[in-house]
Amino acid sequence: MKIMVRFAGYFRTLAERSALELELKEQATVAEALAELDQALDGRCSHVFYPNGAQNSTPNFFIVVETEIVDRETILQEGNTMAIVPPMAGG
């Protein structure tokens, strides 16, 4: 399945783009999407997604799917838009 990932603030700079289409297995979780995303971005996001080197670390960002803030266990659906948003973003 495919989802669109959008980046805001610092994450846009880190990703070197504003959005990225990501191919995932069916019923993938947000955690799996973050792992695939980090790989697609050549590991540039590891220190952000996994601040203490562990996948269960508390992140310093919000994950928004469509219009709802979600956690890493949320299951994604075909065509979802997932945004990586800093706690405070200006525009």
C-alpha positions, 0 to 999 in steps of 0.5 A: 500500500502507499501513503504520503508522508509530509514534513513540517518545520525542522523535519522538512529540512532534515528530509530535504523535501516537503513530502515523500510517497512511501510503499508499505505492507498492508496493515502497517503501523506508524512504527513500521512506517517510521522505520521505512521512512528512516531507511528511505532517508538514508538514516538521517532521521534515526536520531529523531525517531529513536532519540535514545537508540530504542524504538520505544523512545518518547519522540519529540514530535507529533505524528498526525494521520489525516487530522488526528494525532496518533501513536506508533501502534496506529494501523495505516490504510492505503492512501493515508497522509501521515505528517511528522510535525514538531511540537511547535511549528510556525508557518 
